[in-house]
Every structure is written in C-alpha cells, then in structure tokens.
Amino acid sequence: MRRLATMLLLVGTGAVCGCRSPGDDQPTGSVDSATWRAARDLPAGVAEALDSGNAAFRARDLEAAKRHYLRAIELGPEESAGWFGLAMVERQLGNSAAADSAMARVRALTPGASLLRPDSDTSGGDHP
C-alpha cells in the first residue's frame, strides 16, 4: 500500500509540477492515513529525482525525464513511482516493450492497485 500511496502522490498532487505546499497533500479516502504518511517517507533523493523527472516530463524533455526517473529507480528500486514515470516516458518515446516492462514492475510493486489495470493506457498525456 505504501507504493500505491506514492503513486497517488505522484499523479494526484502538485508533485507532477514539481511544486508542493503543505495543503496540496490531501487524503482522498482511497488510502488509509498511515499509508498516506508512509508514502512521504521516500528514500533519500527519490522525491527530488521524481520532482525533477515530473518537471522535465511536463516540459516535454523526455530524455531528461528518463534520466531523472532512472535515478529515482536507482535510489529507491522498490518505489513504484519511478517505474511509473519511466513507463510514461518510454511510451512517449515509442518504446512499447520498455514501457510495458516498466509498467509490469509497477504492478508487481503495487499488487491490487485499482488504478493500474493490466490493460491500462500508458500513452501519456500531460503527466505521468
């Protein structure tokens, strides 16, 4: 569940724009409070790498975003947010096999996550 909360923080808050304020991180009821708090306790450097990756992705600098997400994965390989960002970047770059592989890792790290269906569309959009 911690990894699901991390994904929700990445996708559902100001984290995708690289800007956070204390009021931005509001529970939605989909994750229990203890899990929500645990999601904020990422390994050293992971949050910064994710924020940088998100900012680069939004700026459509996919190569920079990929470097930042790979750094997040290196620092926290068991944190699904970096893998999710990598899946989004690879999909945008047209690397379907790499995107599918990264998304498989996300699913393995977040079993039962309702937002990650096996047939979910990872074609991108404005944010990972």
N, C-alpha and C positions, 0 to 999 in steps of 0.2 A: 504494500500500500504506500510506502514512502516514495517509491518511484512513480507511482500514479500521481501522487500529490506534486512531485517535482514536475511532471508533465503538465499538470494543470497550472502550476505556477508559470511555467514557460509559455504556455499557449494562452492562458486566460487572464493574465495580468499585464501590467506595464512592462514586464520583463522583456517582451518582444521588441520594445522600442529602446531598451537599454536604460529606461528611466523608472525608478521605483520611489514611491513615497510610502510612509507608514500606512496611509489609508488605502493604498492600492491593493494590498493583500487581504482580501476579504473572503472568508469561507463561503462556499456556495451551498453547503449542506451535503455535497456529494462525497466529501472526505471527512472523516472524524477529526476532531480538534487536535488530538495527539499526533495524528499523521500529518496534519497541516503544519504543525510546529516542526516536526522532524524533517519535512521537506526543505525547510530553510537551512538546515544544518548540513550543507554540502561539504565535501572535502575541500581543502584549501585550493583556491584558484579556479575551481569549477564554475562557480557563479560568474566570476569575471569573464572566463572564456565563453560561457554561454551568452552573457550580455553582449560581448563583442561579436560573437557569431550572429546573434539576432540582429544587431545593428547593421552588420555587413549584408546579411540576407535582405533586410528591408531596403538597403541601398542598392540591391541587386549586384553586389560584388560577391559573386558566388564562390570564386576561388578563395577570397579572404574568409568568407563564412565557413567554407570547408576546413580551412586551416584552424580556425578557432574551435569548431566543433570537434575536430580530431584532437586538439589539445585538451578539451573538456573530457573526452573519452580517455585520453592518456592519464589524466589526473584522477578521474573517477569512472573507471570502466564498468562499474555496477550501477551507475546512474543513467537512467534511460533517456534523459533529456538531450544529452549529447548525441546519442544514437538517433533520436528522433530528428534533431536538426540535420544530422548527416544524411538521413533518408530524404529529407525535403530537398537538400542541396543536390544530391545525386539525381533525384527525379528531375529537377530543373535542368541539370546538365545533360539529361538524356541517358544517363547510366542506369537503366532499369534494373539490371541484375544487382548492382551495388546498392541501389535504393531498396530493393526487396530484401537483400541480406541485412541491411541496417535495420529495416522495419521488423524483420524476424527477431533480431536481437532485442528491440524494444518490447515486442510481445513476450519474449522469454523473461524479460526483467519485470514485466507488469502483467502477470497472468490474471485474466479476468477483467482487465480494464475495459470498461464499456465503450470507451472512445476509440479503441483500437481493434476493429473487426478485421478478420483476415482479408476481406475484400475492400477494406477502406481505401479511399482515393488519397494517394500521396502526391498528387500532381502539383502541389504547391499552393499558390495563392500569394497573399501578401505577407504571410508569416508562417514559420514552421510550427 
